[in-house]
Amino acid sequence: MPSLPLRLSALLLALGLSACDDAPRFTQAEPGEARSGGSATVRKTDQNSFSLPSANLPPSRRVDFSVGNSFFRSPWVIAPSTTTARDGLGPLFNTNACQNCHIKDGRGHPPAPDAPNAVSMLVRLSIPDAPAYAEVIEQLGVVPEPVYGGQFQDMSVPGVVPEGKVRVDYTPVPVRFKDGSEIELRKPTLQITQLGYGPMHPDTRFSARIAPPMIGLGLLEAIPDEAILANAEAQAREKNGIAGRPNRVWDDAQQKTVLGRFGWKAGQPNLNQQNVHAFSGDMGLTTSLRTVDDCTDAQTACKHAPNGNGPDGEPEVSDNILRLVLFYSRNLAVPARRDVGTPQVLAGKNLFFQAGCQSCHTPKYTTAANAAEPELANQVIRPYSDLLLHDMGDGLADNRTEFQAGGRDWRTPPLWGIGLTQAVSGHTQFLHDGRARNLLEAVLWHGGEAKAAQQQVLSFNAEQRAALLAFLNSL
């Protein structure tokens, strides 16, 4: 039987990757490449593979992880309740538990046609910026819709009217490959119906967003700011059409503008604030950083509904619960890659680089020595993201700004773990609104700065496309 290098060379030639091409040549796995999360990487690759603690987390610290997990998974209840540690849900909300959106700590999905609620997809709302709203824009990044606020909430407690219903319809979009093969994409149209508080502002902007996976968030938080900014500087120097930009967002705790890195438009600076805003917007729960329920002036029943605050005004989510959920979300491990050294995966990796995908999906970093948790420090990680904003074209545009992100801008999502989406979440719906039903559809929706990469993929034949997908599914 031919050796692996010979078999790989034959496959590369068959895929049209000759030695004279300028793209990098990968003939074997890189040292440590399978350990995407460094020494925090876990080896389990089944339906529970996104729910495990960092492999290097010692037993003495796994108790906090387990308790944080319980608050992440268990439902919150309506106040008043005898379950005082978990009451205060709503009055308006999208779901009653974090796990309902981040299914098995994985990826959410758009609602099915007959679903009563969107659950793991939410809809952001805003109106166009104006000078009169400068302070609001500085701190929120947007101007919320006056009646319905910054997030549409389709569920409510008894006695409070929900904001309405969300449905997504799709229009087919045929795409043809150079070899004559065809694929049908689907373009979503958001339908907001049964409005509970009257009409919206006529210029309301909508942005549907599914819940992203929870894995590796602590490692992403531990990437030094300087490394993210260096990505932007390097891309600017290249002058090849790729021009990632950092978002600058408001830090609620520090009361100043800092680098953004979390969320579909990098609109949150750190995990704690991401969690705080999710508690508030998704479940209507107060914290010490967001002390009032998410009700607008027009929603009087919401403002006067019972809450779960303590007798002295303590928030519904105590600082200790917030700490435990933060610890849990920081230490959800990244699963190991599979088949990193097989000829097809290596051929797909070469095609990934040939198409220029790595220009935005930056493969590797070393986390900071002063990371928030010692297990996350000094780790060589491979998230495949530059954490920058990129113009992705009209096809993916939501036409909604967020801090310095424009209406066509999206943060490059990390790719680690993407090949386990079906096993963990039970579906393969990708992109910010879940429109792509598989990875190939997700690639073909790329436009704007990624248009050249998309065109490269459209020129690939069936064998090349299979190799590229084998690489992506190995991540």
Secondary structure, DSSP 8 states (H G I E B T S, - for coil): ---HHHHHHHHHHHTT--TT-SS----S--TTTT-TTGGG-B---STTTTS-B-TT--GGGHHHHHHHHHHHHS--B-SS-S-GGGB---SEES-SSHHHHSGGGS------TT-S--SSEEEEEEB---GGGHHHHHHHSSB-BTTTBTEE--EE-TTS----EEEEEEEEEEEE-TTS-EEEEEEEEEEEES-TTS---TT-EEEEEE----TTHHHHHTS-HHHHHHHHHHHHHH-SS---B--EEEETTTTEEEE--BSTT--BSSHHHHHHHHHHHHH----SSS-S-S--TT-HHHHHS-----TT---SS-HHHHHHHHHHHHSB--B--S-TTSHHHHHHHHHHHHTTGGGTS---EE--TT-SSGGGTT-EE-------EEE--GGG-----BTTB-TTEEE----TTGGGHHHHHS---BSTTS-BSSHHHHHHT--GGGHHHHHHHHH--HHHHHHHHHHHHH-
